[in-house]
Amino acid sequence: MSNKTIRTISGRKIDPFNIQQDDICIEDIAHSLSMQCRYNGHSRHFYSVAEHSILVSQCLPASCQLWGLLHDATEAYIGDMISPIKHRLTAFIELEANIHLVIATRFNLPVEIPPLVHQADHQVFERELEWLDSRCMDPRFGMTGLMPELAALKFLEAFHRLERIRLDRKKRDLNGTQFTPLEKGRKYG
């Protein structure tokens, strides 16, 4: 393995500076985010990016939940950088934007993360701060400090549930397509 690539848990060798749609794997994202602790590890309890992403997704209407789940997916390929540093490093921001575009394309999502996702992310962030300040594992905050294996499993369950819903919606949309009487007998192909 060269120093220009990373190896993911699925065995893919990926160049973060030249990431392709085929490089993106939901299992890699789930595993990586479940192993990364929020707040650069400065928390009293292990609290993963995967658990955070699940909570963000749960705060959203169905139309935005997949983006809520995947809003931090770039971190699976380049890690996270704390905000005070990240916003001063334009090269990192550009790399993250490129990976974001590939992830959006891979999962057929709009390139722009919906504003509701940013709002939900901020709401969860506020709850996280309360939870972290409380010094207890109070489930009322919604965070439980899932161990990585369980966080990855729940992340994948959420992803597959949202994908099934999206597929069902597409099928309903296709089945609900109305044809005019002239089109009904027409052969396409």
HELIX and SHEET records of a PDB file:
HELIX    1   1 PRO A   16  ASN A   18  5                                   3    
HELIX    2   2 GLN A   21  ASP A   23  5                                   3    
HELIX    3   3 ILE A   26  MET A   35  1                                  10    
HELIX    4   4 ARG A   38  GLY A   41  5                                   4    
HELIX    5   5 VAL A   49  GLN A   58  1                                  10    
HELIX    6   6 ALA A   62  CYS A   64  5                                   3    
HELIX    7   7 GLN A   65  LEU A   70  1                                   6    
HELIX    8   8 GLU A   75  ILE A   78  1                                   4    
HELIX    9   9 SER A   83  LYS A   86  1                                   4    
HELIX   10  10 THR A   90  ARG A  106  1                                  17    
HELIX   11  11 PRO A  115  SER A  134  1                                  20    
HELIX   12  12 PRO A  139  PHE A  141  5                                   3    
HELIX   13  13 PRO A  148  ASN A  175  1                                  28    
HELIX   14  14 PRO A  181  LYS A  184  1                                   4    
SHEET    1   A 2 ILE A   6  ARG A   7  0                                        
SHEET    2   A 2 LYS A  13  ILE A  14 -1                                        
END                                                                             
